[in-house]
Amino acid sequence: MNVPLLDLKAQYARIQPEIMTAIEEVCAQQSFILGSYVEQFEQTLAQFIGTKHAIGVASGSDALLLSLMELDLQPGDEVITAPFTFFATTGVISRLHARPVFVDVCADTFNLNPKHVAQAITPRTKAILPVHLFGQCAEMEAIKVVADAKGIPVIEDACQAIGASRNGIQAGAFGRTGCFSFFPSKNLGAFGDGGLISTNDSKVAERLKLLRVHGSRSEYHHHLIGMNSRLDALQAAILQVKFQHLADWTIKRQKNADSYRQLFHEHGLDDQVTLPVVEPWNIHVYNQFTIQTPKRDALSAYLTEKGIGNRIYYPVPLHLQECYETLGYHKGDFPVAEHAAQEVLSLPIYPELTQDQLAYIVQTIKQFFD
Ligand SMILES: *Cc1c(COP(=O)(O)O)cnc(C)c1O
């Protein structure tokens, strides 16, 4: 049996006619930049996330970049964030010649540990940037207590967490802005790149809308120095169709996670692997189902040999990346992140996964440990 890590063809096969109709509508209009499809999708997403505004942009990376540009981040400013995440989270900080200031993550959820945040704050701290990793919200209440006490804005990296919530509040509705990605492998994926920023602040929304069109308020009059970063109308139309299925897909991901838990337990694997830990007040949307084991590298190779897709998110923590040597961090600075990088392994969790495939994956893991 072959089980890919993600099966977008299986998803597309189920929704092809709806998608094609949407694409043809946009083509008939020949209106590709912003316009009604983007506006409709923005409204849909704002309502879903529970924020007043949503602004479609070109990617999740740009959602983060524009959020920091909106803060008028200056060279030498500092942004506190986690070292265990995708590079985009900090790449955007560096692109603005600001400095990522890392604090370690929690051992169970891999999310920013709020206990370390206060001591990392300096007069140059301009934002705190928690990531809702793998589809579970970071400890936003504790992070916001520290941030609010110092008047520091919080930018959420919700790129993996569309639909996740914590104490009834959705990812993207906690911070000054929430940043989403529609990269094809995310829970709501476009047919290419796409992103979105959520915010409750009308002034912030207004500035972001200017920043995505080179800061232009009226044609050829530039109020701010922005960039070109828009969600394509074609992508918005596709995403509008796919959004109608998101709730169903999320439930299927959660059911697959439940099946994994049951199967791992039935096979007596509780002592061999650590399964994802979900805080009781969090709704996890499982963009990834990430287990932990000291035998990670051998297990990964074994699964690959048996035709089971798997991936290490992320093998090198950001403070140890070659391009960040100049930041002056060393091995041992963030032991929890470094330990996670050695032990994590993500397994297939996509909605179309069958019970047979799930059983095969867990049986194969059992064989490995035997
Ligand atoms: C995917 C992702 C991004 C960037 O999204 P793109 O749309 O690929 O630019 C940022 N942060 C995290 C945590 C992500 O997973």
The ligand as an ORCA input file, in Angstrom:
! r2SCAN-3c Opt
* xyz 0 1
  C       3.296     28.201      5.332
  C       3.816     29.022      6.430
  C       4.196     30.368      6.249
  C       4.328     31.045      4.921
  O       3.339     30.880      4.051
  P       3.567     31.048      2.461
  O       2.165     31.237      1.990
  O       4.193     29.789      1.976
  O       4.401     32.232      2.230
  C       4.562     31.089      7.365
  N       4.594     30.545      8.587
  C       4.271     29.252      8.800
  C       4.324     28.717     10.184
  C       3.887     28.456      7.723
  O       3.601     27.162      7.948
*
